[in-house]
Amino acid sequence: MTRDRLLGGLALASLFVAPLVLVYDFAPATVTRTAPAFPLDTILSLKSALFAMALVMGGGTMAYLIYVAIRNSELFSTEATPMVPNWKRETFVAWIIVVAGLVGVAILMSAGTIGAAEEPPEVEQELTVEVTASHPQWSFENEHIGVRRTGELRVPVDTVVNLEITSGDVMHNLAIHEMGVKQHAIPGQETSAWFLTEEPGEYDIVCAELCGEDHSQMTATLIVMEQDEYADYIEELTGESPYDSDGGDDDGD
């Protein structure tokens, strides 16, 4: 009986340990990380935190259930012994409150993370790009160029890129996995997404929705350039600098 009480207490304690695991795993995303971690890193951190909570809660409870099943099997007892619940009402109520509290914490943190990921961080540089899907290609109209180009999208580093997405034929889905972008392209409608460019390099742009013939050919390349290289690129195409004298955006506000 003492052993049963001990293991039961450990299973119950796992419910109290779970919030600590949740906060410890999630804290780096909300406290020590800066805005450029949004949105992908923060969402992944929340996913890891919720998994850790489920592992501790479910693992502790399952371990106790397995122990009880084995402890009351023929391996240890030749006679059937009724399992009489010996919990007090207060203990049962406390158990329900703890579980409900953990579920509430998970819901609030999930909603907060999703809400935060919807809004881009405040940075000095922002860029708006109109994206149109049409078999078998993606086309992009960079506000600094004003001309629609296909096959590649060039953007500067350390910039929030706002995407305005639509389709010219059927349903597509714009996906830039390394940037945490996945958004529908709908004929006759406009959807939006954003990402923050942190590292120069080349990234794949694909269609993540089966859209018919040549679906596998719906690809493009995102090229993230250093600020000065991007400025030279825009000046070569338009004869004008993409940055005004304030070093900010092009709106002139």
N, C-alpha and C positions, 0 to 999 in steps of 0.2 A: 504493500500500500504506500509506503514511503517513497519507493521508486516511482510509482505511478504519479504521486503528487509532484515529485520533482520534475518529471518529464512534462507533466501538464503545465507546471509553472514555467518551464523553458519555452514551451509553445506559446504561452500567453505573453512571455517576455519578448518574443520575436515581434509581436505586434507593436510593442513600445520601441523596439530598436529600429523598426522600419522607418519611422519619420526621421531619425537621425541619419540613416543611410540616404534617404531622399534629399535632405537638406545638404548633406556633405557632398553628394554627387552633383547636385544642381547648383550649389553656391558659386562655383567658378564661372558659370555662365551668367549669373545675375549680379555678381559682386565684383569679382576680380577681372572679368573680361570686359573689354571696351566695346563700343558700338559696332566696329567693323566685324565682330563675330556674328552679327545677325546677317541673314536669318538662319542659315544652315547649321552652324555650330550650336546655336542655342536650342534649336529643335532636336538635334541629335543628343544633346545633353539631357533634355527633358525625357527623351525616349529611354536613355540609359537609367535615369533616376527612377522612372516608373517601373522599368524592368527589375531594378534592384529591390524596390519595394515589394513587387509581386513575388519575387524570388524568396525574400525573407519571410513574408507572410505565408505564402503558399507552401514554401519548403518546410517551415517550422510546423505548420498544421499537418502537412502530409506525413512528416517524419513521426509525429505523435500517433497519427492514425495507424501507420504501419506497425509501430511498436505495440499498440493496443491489440491489433489483429493477431500479431504473432504471440503476444503474451497470453492471450486467451485461447490459443489454438491447442490442439492435442499434444504439441511438443512440450507444453508446460503444465497442462492440466488435463486430467482424465474425466473430470466432472464438469458439467455445465454450471457456470456461476453467473447469475444475473448481474448485469451492470446497472447499478442503481445510481442515478445522478445525485451527487452530493453538493452541488453548487447552491450557494445562497442566492437569493433574489438580487442582492446588491452586486454580486459578482457577475451575474448574467447581464444586468443593466450596464455595468461598467464595460463589459465585453462589447455590447452593441454600440455604446458611445464611442469607444476607441475605433472600432471598424468604420462607423459612420464618419468619424472625424478624419480618418485617413483617406476615405473616399472623397470627402469634401476638400481636403488639401490637394489631392491629385487633380480634381476638377478645376479648382481655382488656379493652380499653377499651369495647367494645360491651357485654360482660357486666356490667362495673362500672357503666356508665351505666344499663342497664336495671334493675339491682339497686337503684341509688340512687333511680331514679324511682319504684320501688314503695313507698318509705317517705317519708311527708310530712316536711317540715322542722319543727323545733321552733319554735313560735310561741306567743304568749300566749293567743290565742283559737283554739278549735276548735269546730266545729259538726257535728252528725250529722243527716243528712237521709235519710229512707226514701223511695225513689222507686219508683213502681209504674207500669208501662206497661199500658194497656188501651185498645183502640180506642174512639174516635180521640183519646186524650188522654194526657198525662202528669200524674200526681198526686204531690204532695210533702207529706211530714209532717215539718215542722221540729220538732226537739226542744224549741225554745223556745215553740212554739205548742201542739203536741200534737193538732192537728186537721189532717186531710188537706185540702189545697187543690189546685186544678187550674189549669193555664194559666200560672202564674208561680211562681218561686221567688225569695224575697227573702233576701239574706244580707249580713252586714257586710263591710266592706273589711278587709284585713290579717288574714284568718282562713283557717285550713285547713278546708275543707268536706269531710267524709267522706260519701260517698254509699253507701247500701246499696240495691241495685237488684234488682228482680224484675219479673215480668210476670204479669198476670192472665188472659192468653189465649194469645197465640202469641209466637214469638221476635221481639224488637225489639232495637234497638241505640241506647243513649243517646249522643248526640254533642253536645259543646259545644266546637266547634273552637277558639275563641279561648283556651280554658282547657286545651287538650290532652287533653280527655276523650273517650274512645270505648270504651264497655263494653257487653257483651251484657246484655239483660234476658231471663231464661229462666224460663218457667213452672215453679213448684215449687222453684226454686233461687234463691239469693241471691249476687250478685256485688258487687264493691266497686270504688270508684274515689275519687280525691280530687283537689282542685285548691286552689290558693292564690289568693285574691282580692287583687289588687294595685291595680286601678284601678276607681273607681266608674263605673257605666254599665250599659247593657243589652246582653245577649248572647243570641243565638239558641240554643235547644235544639231539636234535631231528631232524628228517627229515621233512622239510617244503614243500616237493613236493610229490604229490600223485605218488608213484613209483610202485604200483602194490600190489601183495599179501604180507601180513605181513608189510605193510607200518607203521602201528601203533606200530610195534615192533622195528622199527629202532630208538632205543634210546641208550644213553650212559650217563655217568656222568663225568663232569669236576670237579676235586678236586683241589682246590687252597690251597697250604700248606705254612706254614711258611718256611723261607729260611733254617733254621737249620734242620727242620723236613724233608724237601725235600732232603737236602744233605744226611741225614741218610738213607733215602729211596733209593737213587741212590747207595750209597756205599754198602748197603745190597744186591742190585741186581748185581752190577758190580765189587765191590771191589775198586772202584775209586771215588774220589770226583768229583762232577760236576763242581766245580769252581777251576780255577788255582790259582796260588800264587798271581796274581794281583787282585783277587776278581772280575774279569770280565768274559768275555765269554770263551768258550772252544777252540777258534780258534788258540790261541797262537800267535796272531798277536801283 
